[in-house]
Amino acid sequence: MAEPTGATAPSSDLDFDSLLAPSASPSAPGSAPAAGTAATALAGPVPRPAHEEQPTWHDFAASWDLYRDPVACGVVAGAVLGMLGVFVVLRRAVFVTAAVSQSAALGVALAFLLGIYLGFTPPPVLCAFLLALGATGVLALGSPSKRLPREAVVGLLYVGASALAVLVGDRIAQEAEDITAILFGTAVLVRPQDLLAVLAVSLLVVVALGALYRGLVFAGFDPDGARIQGLPVARIELLLWTLVALEVSVTTRAIGALPVFAFSVLPAMAGLRASNRLSHAVLLAGLCGGLSGGLGYLGAFLLRFPVGAAEACVAALLFSLATLVARLRRTA
């Protein structure tokens, strides 16, 4: 079966053993693992020798040229998704980002499938954005029946997009290729083009959030009052979900669905828990998201954990810390 163009990323979110093993040969970001690495990882964890030494901070610093791009990508994605997530959490739509990220993955898979049959591969990020935007559009329309809540539509999109992504992926991957690497990229090593896309889109999202901040707050807390004041509430909501679709599509392709969903929810919850002022909560959410991306990557390296899961766990720990601080402040 033909290999899809561009499907050279290492297995998605494998732990650092896949990179440190002699057969992995991680000489450059975005390089593919040796044959059988992905299949071995999917078969199950390989027991480590008892005498094997744990990686140290010195080892991480010595390999900084290799890990600089994924760390930068995780920090930027965590910070921007954290700030954007505040407005998503306030609208009680936390699982929308999960459905959107799966739709983005389906867009990537369809891009590679088209590349097999058409002879050229459309830009995967563009296809991911179009599918993610379509998902947000469906969710913005609401449920077609009053008997079905909005969460039912979210669940339908999540399951449907996940299943279709796997089915389409089965037609584009070789047997030794990890399909999740094609669909979601990898949080261990980030390709330079993915990092540039994340940086450019994140800058655009931050600028747009700054310009729309007051309208987003007013439309989120009191949409009826905002309409009376003449604000275009429907357009503001559409712009918000377009920003969500854009950021989620590029970051899902770069670092994976799990950290993207974690960054979209947990830092925002931590910021809202730690501060009663929304502007401060947005800044704290960005800080928590950036720390989750950076510290999660470092912790994954030192403890040899999967990067995406480690970043999600750090975000959860920061939320727990924010909750503890908020309770202590109330009792003081």
C-alpha positions as a printed Julia matrix, in Angstrom:
332×3 Matrix{Float64}:
   0.0    0.0    0.0
   1.33   3.45  -0.84
   2.7    5.43   2.03
   1.06   8.84   2.48
   3.23  11.81   1.78
   4.54  13.44   4.92
   3.81  10.51   7.22
   7.29  10.48   8.72
   6.61  11.46  12.31
   7.58   9.04  15.03
   4.94   7.09  16.83
   2.55   9.46  18.56
   3.21  10.12  22.2
   5.53   7.17  22.76
   7.72   7.51  25.82
  11.36   8.51  25.54
  12.55   4.89  25.44
  11.55   4.89  21.77
  13.99   7.75  21.21
  16.79   6.68  23.52
  16.85   3.09  22.25
  19.77   2.34  19.92
  17.42   1.51  17.05
  15.57   4.82  17.27
  18.47   7.06  16.21
  16.76  10.42  16.88
  19.23  12.56  15.01
  16.77  15.23  13.95
  13.27  16.35  14.9
  10.64  14.7   12.74
  12.81  11.74  11.79
  11.09   8.37  11.6
  11.95   5.57  14.01
  13.64   2.45  12.78
  11.45  -0.3   11.37
   9.53  -2.13  14.04
   9.81   0.6   16.69
   6.15   1.59  16.45
   5.0   -2.01  16.28
   7.07  -2.89  19.35
   5.65   0.05  21.25
   2.11  -0.88  20.34
   2.69  -4.47  21.43
   3.31  -3.36  24.98
   5.95  -1.88  27.28
   9.39  -3.42  27.15
  10.79  -4.32  30.62
  13.72  -2.11  31.55
  16.89  -3.58  33.01
  17.18  -3.11  36.75
  20.58  -1.45  36.38
  19.37   1.09  33.81
  19.97   4.64  34.97
  17.25   7.25  34.92
  17.82  10.25  32.65
  19.05  13.37  34.42
  18.72  17.1   33.96
  22.21  17.07  32.47
  21.06  14.59  29.83
  18.12  16.83  28.97
  20.33  19.91  28.7
  22.83  18.03  26.54
  20.02  17.1   24.1
  18.34  20.52  24.18
  18.76  21.01  20.42
  16.61  17.91  19.91
  13.9   18.82  22.42
  13.76  22.6   21.98
  11.03  22.61  19.34
   8.59  20.25  21.11
   9.06  22.08  24.41
   8.4   25.43  22.74
   5.37  23.97  20.96
   3.96  22.55  24.21
   4.47  25.81  26.1
   2.89  27.98  23.4
   0.01  25.58  22.78
  -0.65  25.22  26.51
  -0.63  28.97  27.13
  -2.92  29.9   24.22
  -5.32  26.99  24.69
  -5.45  27.82  28.4
  -6.5   31.41  27.72
  -8.94  30.37  25.02
 -10.3   27.65  27.28
 -11.53  30.18  29.85
 -14.22  31.33  27.44
 -15.04  27.72  26.53
 -15.39  26.68  30.18
 -17.58  29.7   30.98
 -19.92  28.6   28.19
 -20.11  25.09  29.72
 -18.82  23.5   26.52
 -15.67  21.79  27.76
 -16.15  18.62  25.7
 -16.56  20.59  22.48
 -12.76  20.76  22.14
 -12.55  16.96  22.35
 -15.03  16.58  19.49
 -13.28  19.31  17.49
  -9.85  17.7   17.94
 -11.18  14.35  16.68
 -12.72  16.14  13.69
  -9.35  17.74  13.0
  -7.76  14.29  13.07
 -10.33  13.08  10.55
  -9.38  16.01   8.31
  -5.7   14.98   8.43
  -6.6   11.4    7.55
  -8.77  12.52   4.64
  -5.93  14.7    3.32
  -3.61  11.69   3.12
  -6.35   9.52   1.63
  -6.9   12.09  -1.11
  -3.16  12.11  -1.68
  -3.24   8.39  -2.46
  -6.05   8.62  -5.01
  -5.43  12.07  -6.5
  -1.65  11.97  -6.72
  -1.11  15.05  -4.52
  -1.72  15.58  -0.83
  -3.74  18.65   0.22
  -2.28  20.55   3.21
  -3.22  18.38   6.21
  -3.54  21.39   8.52
  -5.96  23.05   6.1
  -8.09  19.91   5.93
  -7.96  19.62   9.71
  -9.14  23.22  10.07
 -12.01  22.76   7.62
 -13.28  19.65   9.41
 -12.82  21.3   12.81
 -14.68  24.39  11.6
 -17.46  22.19  10.27
 -17.75  20.48  13.65
 -17.98  23.8   15.48
 -20.6   24.94  12.98
 -22.74  21.87  13.68
 -22.39  22.45  17.42
 -23.27  26.12  17.04
 -26.55  25.19  15.34
 -27.54  23.17  18.41
 -29.53  19.98  18.66
 -32.03  19.24  15.85
 -34.5   17.98  18.46
 -35.57  19.57  21.72
 -35.51  16.13  23.33
 -31.77  15.78  22.68
 -29.42  18.03  24.67
 -26.41  19.71  23.15
 -24.13  17.15  24.85
 -25.71  14.45  22.7
 -24.58  16.25  19.53
 -21.09  16.62  21.01
 -20.99  12.89  21.77
 -22.2   12.04  18.27
 -19.49  14.17  16.67
 -16.79  12.78  18.95
 -17.63   9.13  18.35
 -18.36   9.57  14.66
 -15.18  11.53  13.92
 -13.04   9.13  16.0
 -14.41   6.07  14.23
 -14.1    7.58  10.75
 -10.53   8.72  11.46
  -9.54   5.18  12.38
 -11.34   3.68   9.38
  -9.79   6.14   6.95
  -6.43   5.74   8.66
  -6.57   2.01   8.12
  -6.43   2.72   4.38
  -3.43   5.04   4.47
  -0.99   3.45   6.93
   1.51   0.7    6.34
   1.53  -2.21   8.76
   4.59  -0.9   10.64
   3.27   2.66  10.82
   1.53   3.98  13.9
  -1.65   5.59  12.6
  -1.86   7.96  15.56
   1.42   9.54  14.44
  -0.16  10.33  11.07
  -3.38  11.66  12.58
  -2.13  13.51  15.64
   1.58  14.13  15.21
   3.69  13.5   18.29
   4.36  15.38  21.51
   7.85  13.81  21.77
   9.26  15.33  18.58
   7.57  18.19  16.72
   8.35  18.89  13.08
   9.6   22.43  12.29
   6.64  23.14  10.0
   4.2   22.16  12.75
   5.96  24.45  15.24
   5.8   27.37  12.8
   2.09  26.73  12.21
   1.41  26.64  15.97
   3.38  29.87  16.53
   1.64  31.74  13.71
  -1.87  30.6   14.59
  -1.34  31.16  18.32
  -0.2   34.74  17.68
  -3.32  35.35  15.6
  -5.56  33.86  18.3
  -4.0   35.96  21.07
  -4.42  39.16  19.05
  -8.02  38.26  18.26
  -8.77  37.47  21.91
  -7.4   40.85  22.92
  -9.54  42.63  20.33
 -12.71  40.67  21.16
 -12.21  40.42  24.92
 -14.99  42.75  26.09
 -17.46  41.43  23.57
 -16.66  37.82  24.51
 -17.17  38.56  28.2
 -20.42  40.47  27.69
 -21.86  37.92  25.23
 -20.85  35.04  27.49
 -22.29  36.35  30.75
 -25.36  38.26  29.51
 -26.17  37.55  25.84
 -29.63  39.15  26.06
 -28.19  42.33  27.55
 -25.48  42.35  24.9
 -28.12  42.16  22.15
 -30.01  45.06  23.71
 -26.78  47.07  23.71
 -26.43  46.34  20.0
 -23.6   43.82  20.13
 -23.59  41.19  17.33
 -23.72  38.23  19.73
 -24.09  35.61  17.02
 -21.03  36.91  15.15
 -18.98  37.1   18.34
 -19.83  33.5   19.19
 -19.01  32.43  15.63
 -15.62  34.16  15.86
 -14.89  32.46  19.19
 -15.59  28.99  17.86
 -13.64  29.75  14.69
 -10.64  30.61  16.88
 -11.18  27.39  18.82
 -11.31  25.37  15.59
  -8.18  27.06  14.23
  -6.07  26.6   17.37
  -7.26  23.07  18.07
  -6.66  21.93  14.48
  -3.01  23.0   14.33
  -2.13  21.94  17.88
  -3.81  18.55  17.53
  -1.74  17.89  14.42
   1.43  18.94  16.28
   1.17  17.45  19.79
  -1.85  15.13  19.92
  -5.47  15.1   21.05
  -4.97  14.31  24.76
  -2.76  17.3   25.67
  -4.88  19.6   23.5
  -8.03  18.63  25.37
  -6.23  18.92  28.72
  -4.8   22.36  27.85
  -8.25  23.55  26.74
  -9.93  22.69  30.03
  -7.68  22.22  33.07
  -5.65  25.48  32.99
  -8.86  27.44  32.47
 -10.43  25.71  35.47
  -7.32  26.47  37.53
  -7.38  30.14  36.55
 -11.08  30.52  37.32
 -10.59  28.72  40.63
  -7.66  30.87  41.7
  -9.03  34.3   40.8
 -12.39  36.05  40.94
 -11.38  38.57  38.27
 -11.82  37.27  34.76
  -8.83  39.13  33.32
  -6.59  37.63  35.99
  -8.13  34.2   35.43
  -7.28  34.39  31.71
  -3.66  35.29  32.47
  -3.39  32.58  35.14
  -4.86  30.04  32.73
  -2.23  30.96  30.16
   0.5   30.62  32.78
  -0.78  27.23  33.96
  -1.07  26.0   30.38
   2.47  27.07  29.54
   3.84  25.45  32.71
   1.92  22.26  31.94
   3.5   22.06  28.51
   7.04  22.74  29.7
   7.08  20.87  33.02
   5.11  17.99  31.57
   7.72  17.49  28.86
  10.58  17.67  31.36
   8.86  15.25  33.73
   8.18  12.84  30.88
  11.86  12.9   29.93
  13.16  12.38  33.46
  10.66   9.64  34.34
  10.31   8.19  30.84
   6.57   8.68  30.6
   4.47   9.42  27.49
   4.68  13.17  26.94
   1.02  13.95  26.27
  -0.14  12.08  29.36
   2.54  13.74  31.49
   1.5   17.2   30.3
  -2.15  16.42  31.08
  -1.19  15.2   34.56
   0.78  18.38  35.28
  -2.25  20.42  34.23
  -4.42  18.36  36.6
  -1.92  18.89  39.44
  -1.92  22.64  38.87
  -5.72  22.66  39.01
  -5.57  20.72  42.29
  -3.06  23.23  43.64
  -5.28  26.14  42.59
  -8.25  24.49  44.32
  -6.22  24.04  47.52
  -5.05  27.65  47.45
  -8.62  28.88  46.92
  -9.9   26.86  49.9
  -7.09  28.04  52.16
  -7.8   31.63  51.16
 -11.49  31.25  52.04
 -10.74  29.76  55.45
  -8.03  32.31  56.31
